[in-house]
Amino acid sequence: MILVYIAIVFFLVFPLCTGIYSGCLRRIYVLPSSFGYYPKDILYKEFMGSFASAREQFAKMREDAQNYFTFLHDIAIFYDDPEKLKDPGQCRSIVGFEVFLNSEKPKIPSFLKNFKSYKRTQLPYVQALVADFPYVKLFSALSMNLGDRKVYPVLKKVVEKKKKDLEIYKVGPYLEFYEYRSKTIRYFVLYGDGIENYFLNKLPSPALKAIKA
């Protein structure tokens, strides 16, 4: 009987603790910030698919990079709002990683020679709004899913208000930056001068939903 009680407590408490640890109850704050405060060397691929399927590319990219680079920050830039698309699974994005250590940057040409599907860019300074969310490696898929559900609605609401109040202009794409040492996903909305440097996906624009009269 004791084992039954232990099992019941485990199955009730474990999901609750997991949710709390993964940020389920975390309050989202959106702050003024910037991206590219130092030039970032990014190796990336163009992608079309859902946000979730884009993030699934990270594991393969780390596998490609493991013999070249020891410390990476993953990055994804999303150019379409899935809620506005006829097919939400046709979002354009780029997925890749930052080569962070200066000592490893001379390896980039060799990597590109052996992995021809990658491209290289250097992302410059741009203004942004940012919200942080915890990244838990053990529950990485849950962290990303919760981040989608909690962060993006708040970001979109803040962006619309600031656009209306003329506090921000030339609003660009959403950018996710994975800082694994600090166990944080940083969600950026880019805006202002310089955002044109972040439009790296050249695939055709997907069809939009019909606007209801």
C-alpha positions in Angstrom: 0.0 0.0 0.0 2.9 2.3 0.8 4.3 1.8 -2.6 0.9 2.8 -4.1 0.9 6.1 -2.1 4.5 6.8 -3.2 3.6 6.2 -6.8 0.6 8.5 -6.6 2.6 11.2 -5.0 5.4 10.8 -7.6 3.0 11.0 -10.5 1.3 14.1 -9.0 4.4 16.0 -7.8 6.9 15.2 -10.6 5.0 16.9 -13.4 4.3 19.9 -11.1 8.0 20.2 -10.2 9.0 19.7 -13.8 6.7 22.5 -14.9 7.9 24.9 -12.3 11.6 24.1 -13.0 11.0 24.6 -16.7 9.5 28.0 -16.2 5.8 27.2 -16.3 5.0 29.8 -13.5 7.6 32.3 -14.6 6.5 35.9 -15.2 7.6 37.3 -18.6 9.3 40.7 -18.6 10.1 42.5 -21.9 13.0 44.9 -21.7 14.7 47.3 -24.2 18.0 45.8 -25.4 20.1 45.2 -28.5 21.6 42.3 -30.5 25.0 42.2 -32.0 26.7 44.5 -29.5 29.8 42.7 -30.8 29.9 41.3 -34.3 28.7 37.7 -34.2 30.1 35.1 -36.6 27.1 32.9 -37.5 27.0 29.7 -39.6 23.5 29.0 -40.7 21.1 27.3 -43.1 17.9 28.5 -44.6 14.8 26.6 -43.5 11.1 26.4 -44.1 8.8 24.7 -41.6 7.3 25.1 -38.2 9.1 26.8 -35.4 9.5 23.4 -33.7 10.9 21.6 -36.8 13.4 24.5 -37.2 14.7 24.0 -33.7 15.0 20.2 -34.4 17.9 21.1 -36.7 20.1 22.2 -33.8 21.1 18.7 -32.8 22.3 17.8 -36.3 24.2 21.1 -36.5 26.0 20.4 -33.3 26.9 17.0 -34.7 28.3 18.6 -37.8 30.3 21.2 -35.7 31.6 18.9 -32.9 35.0 18.3 -34.6 35.6 22.0 -35.3 34.1 24.1 -32.5 33.9 23.5 -28.7 31.5 26.3 -27.6 28.4 27.3 -29.5 25.3 29.4 -29.1 22.4 28.2 -31.2 20.4 30.8 -33.1 17.1 30.9 -35.0 15.6 33.8 -36.8 11.9 33.6 -37.8 10.4 35.7 -40.6 6.8 34.7 -40.6 4.0 34.7 -38.0 2.4 31.2 -38.2 -0.9 32.6 -37.1 -1.1 34.6 -40.3 -0.1 31.8 -42.7 -2.4 29.6 -44.7 -0.1 26.7 -43.7 1.5 27.4 -40.3 4.1 24.8 -41.1 5.6 27.0 -43.9 7.4 29.6 -41.8 10.7 30.9 -43.3 13.6 30.9 -40.9 17.4 30.5 -40.6 18.9 28.2 -38.1 22.5 28.0 -37.1 25.1 28.7 -34.4 27.5 31.4 -33.4 31.2 30.5 -33.4 32.0 32.2 -30.1 35.7 31.6 -29.4 38.1 33.8 -31.4 40.7 31.0 -31.4 38.3 28.7 -33.3 37.2 31.2 -36.0 40.1 30.3 -38.3 38.5 26.8 -38.6 35.4 28.3 -40.2 36.6 28.2 -43.9 37.5 24.5 -43.4 34.1 23.8 -41.9 32.3 25.5 -44.8 34.4 23.6 -47.3 33.3 20.3 -45.8 29.7 21.3 -45.1 28.6 23.2 -48.2 24.9 23.6 -47.1 26.0 26.2 -44.5 26.5 29.9 -45.1 28.4 32.4 -43.1 27.3 35.9 -42.0 28.3 38.5 -39.4 25.4 40.0 -37.6 25.8 43.7 -36.7 24.3 45.8 -33.9 20.6 46.4 -34.0 18.0 47.6 -31.4 15.7 45.1 -29.9 13.2 44.2 -27.3 14.1 41.0 -25.3 12.5 38.5 -23.0 14.3 35.7 -21.3 13.1 32.2 -20.5 14.9 29.3 -18.7 16.4 26.5 -20.8 16.5 23.1 -19.1 18.6 20.6 -21.1 16.9 17.6 -19.6 13.5 19.0 -20.7 14.6 21.0 -23.8 11.5 20.3 -25.8 9.3 21.4 -22.9 11.4 24.5 -22.4 11.0 25.5 -26.0 7.3 24.7 -26.1 6.6 26.7 -22.9 8.7 29.6 -24.2 6.5 29.7 -27.3 3.3 29.7 -25.3 4.4 32.2 -22.6 6.9 34.5 -24.3 5.5 35.2 -27.8 2.1 36.4 -26.8 3.6 38.9 -24.4 6.2 40.0 -26.9 3.6 40.6 -29.6 1.4 42.6 -27.2 4.3 44.8 -26.2 5.4 45.3 -29.8 1.9 46.4 -31.0 1.7 48.9 -28.1 5.1 50.4 -28.8 4.3 50.6 -32.6 1.1 52.4 -31.8 2.9 54.8 -29.5 5.6 55.3 -32.1 8.3 54.1 -29.6 9.7 51.6 -32.1 9.8 51.6 -35.9 10.9 49.2 -38.8 10.0 46.1 -36.8 11.9 43.1 -38.1 12.0 39.4 -37.4 11.9 37.4 -34.2 15.3 36.0 -33.1 15.9 33.2 -30.5 19.4 32.9 -29.0 20.3 29.9 -26.9 22.8 30.7 -24.2 23.6 27.2 -22.8 26.0 28.3 -20.1 23.5 30.6 -18.5 20.7 28.1 -19.3 18.6 30.8 -21.0 16.7 31.2 -24.2 16.7 34.9 -25.2 13.7 36.0 -27.4 14.4 39.2 -29.4 12.2 41.4 -31.5 14.5 43.4 -33.8 13.7 46.9 -34.9 15.2 50.1 -36.3 18.1 50.8 -38.6 20.1 47.7 -39.5 17.4 45.0 -39.5 17.8 44.5 -43.2 21.1 42.7 -42.4 19.0 40.0 -40.6 16.8 39.0 -43.6 18.9 36.0 -44.7 16.2 33.6 -45.9 15.7 34.0 -49.7 13.0 31.4 -50.0 9.6 32.5 -51.6 7.1 34.1 -49.2 4.4 31.6 -48.0 0.7 32.2 -48.7 -1.2 34.2 -46.1 -4.6 33.4 -44.7 -7.5 35.0 -46.4 -8.7 38.1 -44.5 -12.3 37.7 -43.4 -14.5 40.6 -44.5 
